[in-house]
Amino acid sequence: MNACIDLLCLPNCLSGTLFSAIDVLHAANKLWHLHHPRRKTPPFSWRLLDSDGAEQPLPAWLPASPARPAAARCALLVPGLDMDSVPQLKQQLDRADKALRLIALRHAAGDVIATNYNGAALLARAGILDGRNATITWLIAGWFSSSHPRVKLLMDRPVTQDGGVFCSGAPAAATELVLELVRHFAGDELAQRCTNGLLYLPARFEQSAQTLSALSTPTRDSVVFKARRWLEQHVAEPYSLGRVAAAAAVSSRTLLRHFREVADMTPLDYLQQLRVERAKLLLEVTMLDLPGIVEQCGYDDPCAFRRLFRRQTGLTPAAYRRAYALRASRRRWRADDAMPQPEIGQASQVRV
């Protein structure tokens, strides 16, 4: 089913929501074309509307919308408003009569309505949220729930859907909001393809590291993967080529050959890279001294590890810590330590 997503451009709105929505819809059309190369009409088109409902020209640097099919279903995407405070937001709502009428009319016509950030306040003012589930930015959740007690506010999920009304609360959840519109109009399969490509999915990103060209392109078996995974899980243990080969279910000679062919290094070289990366992290965020870090990295000779660290980073561990530490230089802080008070007219500075 084809759908046209109308993007409501309001004064002082978070226009990035509208632009990112176009990116998601454009990506959805591209992914759809990959699986339907012979079909010419993509599932989504989009328009930019003002508060009167009149179509506005899209900026030239945005992807142009495909032609809108005559039978396309419609949705209205309402962005949140830039706000400094609740009173200032209320003033904007009081001046949004045209937008409120448009939202109410589109909802009465059976169109899907979607909103992000504090846009649920617009929908509530338009009278389309009473008795419905919704979500909103946590910054004004208390005010909103007291002002609109008939709205069932759900703050435990990024996107809510109740009938034809979709809400997301965090500005960064705008992409997830549009993906739910993709799901609603085009189905789970396309929505999942878009999700896989557009959102950060920890498991997918972690797995991608296992298929980098430097480690896997030239080979079709899992020898290097198995060895690499075993080394990552045993960074602090003494190195044994035989144990690594056993974990990969090959002989030591075969393992060395595969590693050299695929990664242009030996398993020990890879382990040393892992150990240096662990040391860099510990130097940046902990107060461990060098012997403690050396032990955490599987060495018992600080001098040998210092040479390895300098060879790979160009710095000694001490110099690296001075340059990249992400914690305060003091070992201990007391809760009653007084912060220095800036003089009147000076900006406060917090040093770490």
C-alpha positions as CSV (number, residue, x, y, z in Angstrom):
1,M,0.0,0.0,0.0
2,N,1.4,3.4,-1.0
3,A,1.5,6.2,1.5
4,C,2.2,9.9,1.5
5,I,3.7,11.4,4.6
6,D,2.9,15.0,5.0
7,L,5.4,16.9,7.0
8,L,3.9,19.8,9.0
9,C,6.4,22.7,9.0
10,L,5.5,25.1,11.9
11,P,7.1,28.3,13.1
12,N,9.8,27.5,15.7
13,C,9.5,23.7,15.1
14,L,12.3,21.2,15.3
15,S,12.7,21.0,11.6
16,G,15.4,18.3,11.9
17,T,12.6,15.8,12.6
18,L,11.1,16.5,9.2
19,F,14.4,16.2,7.4
20,S,15.4,13.0,9.1
21,A,11.9,11.6,8.3
22,I,12.6,12.2,4.6
23,D,15.9,10.4,5.0
24,V,14.2,7.4,6.5
25,L,11.5,7.3,3.8
26,H,14.0,7.7,1.0
27,A,16.0,4.8,2.5
28,A,12.8,2.7,2.7
29,N,12.1,3.3,-0.9
30,K,15.6,2.3,-1.9
31,L,15.5,-0.9,0.1
32,W,12.0,-1.7,-1.4
33,H,13.4,-1.2,-4.9
34,L,16.2,-3.8,-4.2
35,H,13.5,-6.4,-3.7
36,H,11.0,-5.2,-6.3
37,P,13.2,-4.0,-9.2
38,R,10.5,-4.3,-11.8
39,R,7.9,-2.2,-9.9
40,K,8.2,1.5,-10.6
41,T,6.1,3.1,-7.9
42,P,7.8,3.1,-4.5
43,P,5.8,2.8,-1.3
44,F,6.4,6.3,0.1
45,S,6.1,9.9,-1.1
46,W,6.3,13.0,1.1
47,R,5.2,16.7,1.1
48,L,6.0,19.7,3.1
49,L,2.9,21.5,4.4
50,D,2.4,24.8,6.3
51,S,-0.2,25.2,9.1
52,D,-2.9,26.0,6.5
53,G,-2.3,22.7,4.8
54,A,-0.8,24.3,1.7
55,E,2.1,22.4,0.1
56,Q,5.5,24.1,0.3
57,P,8.6,23.6,-1.9
58,L,11.2,21.2,-0.5
59,P,14.7,22.6,-0.2
60,A,16.8,21.6,-3.2
61,W,19.3,19.7,-1.1
62,L,16.6,17.2,0.2
63,P,15.7,14.1,-1.8
64,A,12.8,14.8,-4.1
65,S,9.6,12.9,-3.4
66,P,8.4,10.4,-5.9
67,A,5.1,11.1,-7.5
68,R,2.2,10.6,-5.2
69,P,-0.2,7.8,-6.3
70,A,-3.9,8.9,-6.5
71,A,-4.9,6.1,-4.1
72,A,-2.1,6.7,-1.5
73,R,-3.0,6.6,2.2
74,C,-1.9,9.7,4.2
75,A,-0.2,10.5,7.4
76,L,0.6,13.8,9.0
77,L,3.9,14.1,10.9
78,V,3.8,16.9,13.5
79,P,7.3,17.9,14.8
80,G,8.0,19.1,18.3
81,L,8.4,22.8,19.1
82,D,11.6,24.5,20.3
83,M,10.9,25.5,23.9
84,D,12.7,27.3,26.7
85,S,10.1,26.6,29.4
86,V,6.5,25.3,29.9
87,P,5.1,28.9,29.9
88,Q,6.8,29.6,26.7
89,L,5.5,26.3,25.2
90,K,2.0,27.3,26.3
91,Q,2.3,30.6,24.5
92,Q,3.2,28.8,21.3
93,L,0.3,26.4,21.7
94,D,-2.0,29.4,22.2
95,R,-0.9,30.8,18.8
96,A,-1.2,27.5,16.9
97,D,-4.9,27.7,16.1
98,K,-4.4,26.9,12.4
99,A,-2.2,23.9,13.1
100,L,-4.6,22.6,15.7
101,R,-7.5,22.8,13.2
102,L,-5.4,21.0,10.6
103,I,-4.5,18.2,13.0
104,A,-8.1,17.7,14.1
105,L,-9.4,17.7,10.5
106,R,-6.8,15.2,9.3
107,H,-7.5,12.9,12.2
108,A,-11.3,13.2,11.6
109,A,-10.6,12.2,7.9
110,G,-9.0,9.0,9.1
111,D,-5.4,10.0,8.4
112,V,-2.6,8.7,10.6
113,I,-1.1,11.4,12.9
114,A,2.4,11.1,14.3
115,T,4.4,13.4,16.5
116,N,7.8,13.6,18.3
117,Y,9.2,15.3,21.4
118,N,6.7,17.7,22.9
119,G,4.4,17.5,19.9
120,A,1.9,15.4,21.9
121,A,0.9,18.7,23.5
122,L,-0.3,19.9,20.1
123,L,-2.2,16.7,19.6
124,A,-3.8,17.0,23.0
125,R,-4.8,20.6,22.4
126,A,-6.3,19.4,19.1
127,G,-8.5,17.0,21.1
128,I,-7.3,13.8,19.5
129,L,-5.5,12.2,22.5
130,D,-8.2,11.9,25.0
131,G,-8.5,8.2,26.1
132,R,-5.4,7.3,24.1
133,N,-1.9,6.1,24.9
134,A,0.8,8.6,24.2
135,T,4.3,9.6,25.2
136,I,6.2,12.9,25.5
137,T,9.5,14.2,26.5
138,W,10.2,13.6,30.2
139,L,11.1,17.3,30.6
140,I,7.4,18.2,30.7
141,A,5.7,14.9,31.5
142,G,4.5,16.2,34.9
143,W,2.9,19.3,33.5
144,F,1.4,17.4,30.6
145,S,-0.2,14.7,32.8
146,S,-1.8,17.2,35.0
147,S,-3.0,19.4,32.1
148,H,-4.3,16.4,30.1
149,P,-5.4,13.8,32.7
150,R,-7.5,11.9,30.1
151,V,-4.3,11.0,28.1
152,K,-2.7,7.7,29.1
153,L,0.9,8.7,29.3
154,L,3.4,5.9,28.8
155,M,7.0,6.8,29.6
156,D,8.5,3.3,29.4
157,R,8.9,3.0,25.6
158,P,10.3,5.0,22.7
159,V,7.2,5.0,20.6
160,T,3.5,4.6,21.4
161,Q,0.8,3.6,19.0
162,D,-2.9,3.9,19.7
163,G,-5.1,3.4,16.7
164,G,-3.9,5.8,14.1
165,V,-1.9,8.0,16.5
166,F,1.9,7.5,17.0
167,C,4.0,9.4,19.5
168,S,7.7,9.4,20.5
169,G,9.2,11.4,23.3
170,A,12.9,11.8,22.8
171,P,14.0,13.9,19.8
172,A,16.5,11.2,18.9
173,A,13.6,8.7,18.7
174,A,12.3,10.5,15.6
175,T,13.9,7.8,13.4
176,E,12.2,5.1,15.3
177,L,8.9,7.0,15.0
178,V,9.2,7.1,11.2
179,L,10.2,3.4,11.1
180,E,6.9,2.6,12.9
181,L,5.1,4.5,10.1
182,V,7.0,2.4,7.6
183,R,5.9,-0.7,9.5
184,H,2.3,0.5,9.6
185,F,2.0,1.2,5.9
186,A,4.5,-1.2,4.3
187,G,4.7,-4.1,6.8
188,D,7.2,-5.8,9.1
189,E,9.6,-7.0,6.4
190,L,10.5,-3.6,5.0
191,A,10.5,-2.0,8.5
192,Q,13.0,-4.6,9.7
193,R,15.3,-4.0,6.8
194,C,15.3,-0.3,7.5
195,T,15.8,-0.9,11.2
196,N,18.9,-3.1,10.5
197,G,20.4,-0.4,8.3
198,L,19.5,2.8,10.2
199,L,19.5,2.0,13.9
200,Y,22.3,1.1,16.2
201,L,21.8,-2.6,17.0
202,P,24.6,-3.7,19.4
203,A,24.6,-7.4,18.4
204,R,24.7,-6.5,14.7
205,F,27.6,-4.0,15.1
206,E,29.6,-6.4,17.3
207,Q,29.1,-9.2,14.7
208,S,30.2,-6.9,11.9
209,A,33.7,-6.6,13.6
210,Q,34.0,-10.4,13.0
211,T,33.6,-10.0,9.2
212,L,36.0,-7.1,8.5
213,S,37.9,-7.6,5.3
214,A,41.2,-7.6,7.2
215,L,40.1,-10.8,8.9
216,S,37.7,-12.7,6.8
217,T,37.5,-11.8,3.1
218,P,40.1,-14.2,1.8
219,T,38.9,-17.3,3.6
220,R,35.6,-19.2,3.8
221,D,36.2,-21.1,7.0
222,S,36.0,-20.0,10.6
223,V,39.6,-20.8,11.7
224,V,40.6,-17.2,12.1
225,F,37.3,-16.2,13.7
226,K,37.6,-19.0,16.3
227,A,41.1,-18.1,17.1
228,R,40.4,-14.4,17.3
229,R,37.4,-15.0,19.6
230,W,39.4,-17.2,21.9
231,L,42.2,-14.6,22.1
232,E,39.7,-11.9,22.9
233,Q,38.3,-14.0,25.8
234,H,41.7,-14.9,27.2
235,V,43.7,-11.6,26.9
236,A,45.1,-11.8,30.4
237,E,46.3,-15.4,30.2
238,P,49.8,-16.5,29.1
239,Y,50.0,-17.0,25.4
240,S,50.1,-20.5,24.0
241,L,50.0,-21.1,20.3
242,G,48.9,-24.7,21.0
243,R,45.9,-23.6,23.1
244,V,44.8,-21.1,20.4
245,A,45.1,-23.8,17.7
246,A,43.1,-26.2,19.8
247,A,40.4,-23.6,20.2
248,A,40.3,-23.2,16.4
249,A,40.4,-27.0,15.9
250,V,43.5,-27.0,13.7
251,S,47.2,-27.6,14.0
252,S,49.5,-24.8,15.1
253,R,51.0,-24.7,11.6
254,T,47.6,-24.4,9.9
255,L,46.6,-21.7,12.3
256,L,49.7,-19.6,11.6
257,R,49.1,-20.0,7.9
258,H,45.5,-18.9,8.0
259,F,46.3,-15.9,10.2
260,R,49.1,-14.8,7.9
261,E,47.0,-15.2,4.8
262,V,44.0,-13.4,6.3
263,A,45.3,-10.8,8.7
264,D,49.0,-10.5,7.7
265,M,50.0,-11.1,11.2
266,T,50.4,-13.9,13.7
267,P,48.0,-14.8,16.6
268,L,50.6,-13.4,19.0
269,D,50.6,-10.1,17.1
270,Y,46.8,-9.9,17.3
271,L,47.0,-10.7,21.1
272,Q,49.5,-7.9,21.6
273,Q,47.2,-5.5,19.9
274,L,44.4,-6.5,22.1
275,R,46.6,-6.1,25.2
276,V,47.7,-2.6,24.2
277,E,44.1,-1.6,23.6
278,R,43.1,-2.9,27.0
279,A,46.0,-1.0,28.6
280,K,45.0,2.2,26.8
281,L,41.5,1.9,28.3
282,L,42.8,1.2,31.8
283,L,45.2,4.2,31.6
284,E,42.3,6.4,30.5
285,V,39.6,5.6,33.0
286,T,41.2,4.0,36.1
287,M,43.8,4.8,38.8
288,L,45.6,1.5,38.5
289,D,49.4,1.9,38.6
290,L,51.5,0.4,35.8
291,P,52.2,-3.0,37.5
292,G,48.5,-3.5,38.0
293,I,47.7,-2.6,34.4
294,V,50.5,-5.0,33.2
295,E,49.0,-7.8,35.2
296,Q,45.5,-7.1,33.8
297,C,47.0,-7.4,30.3
298,G,48.6,-10.7,30.9
299,Y,52.3,-9.7,31.4
300,D,54.6,-10.1,34.4
301,D,57.4,-7.9,33.1
302,P,56.6,-4.1,33.2
303,C,59.7,-3.3,31.2
304,A,58.8,-5.6,28.3
305,F,55.2,-4.3,28.3
306,R,56.4,-0.7,28.3
307,R,58.5,-1.4,25.2
308,L,55.5,-3.1,23.5
309,F,53.2,-0.2,24.4
310,R,55.6,2.4,23.1
311,R,56.3,0.5,19.9
312,Q,52.5,0.4,19.1
313,T,51.5,3.9,20.3
314,G,54.6,6.0,20.1
315,L,54.1,6.9,23.8
316,T,55.1,5.5,27.1
317,P,52.2,4.4,29.3
318,A,52.8,7.4,31.6
319,A,52.8,9.8,28.7
320,Y,49.7,8.2,27.3
321,R,47.9,8.6,30.7
322,R,48.9,12.3,30.9
323,A,47.6,12.9,27.4
324,Y,44.3,10.9,27.4
325,A,43.2,10.4,31.0
326,L,39.4,10.8,31.4
327,R,39.3,11.0,35.2
328,A,40.3,13.5,37.8
329,S,44.0,13.5,38.8
330,R,43.2,13.2,42.6
331,R,43.0,9.6,43.9
332,R,40.4,10.4,46.5
333,W,37.6,13.0,46.9
334,R,35.7,13.8,50.0
335,A,32.0,14.5,49.8
336,D,32.4,17.7,51.8
337,D,35.1,19.1,49.5
338,A,34.1,22.7,48.7
339,M,34.0,23.7,45.1
340,P,35.8,27.1,44.4
341,Q,33.2,29.8,44.0
342,P,33.6,32.0,40.9
343,E,33.6,35.7,41.3
344,I,30.5,37.6,40.3
345,G,30.4,38.0,36.5
346,Q,32.7,35.0,35.9
347,A,31.5,31.8,34.5
348,S,31.8,28.6,36.6
349,Q,34.4,26.1,35.4
350,V,34.6,22.5,36.4
351,R,37.9,20.8,35.8
352,V,38.5,17.1,35.6
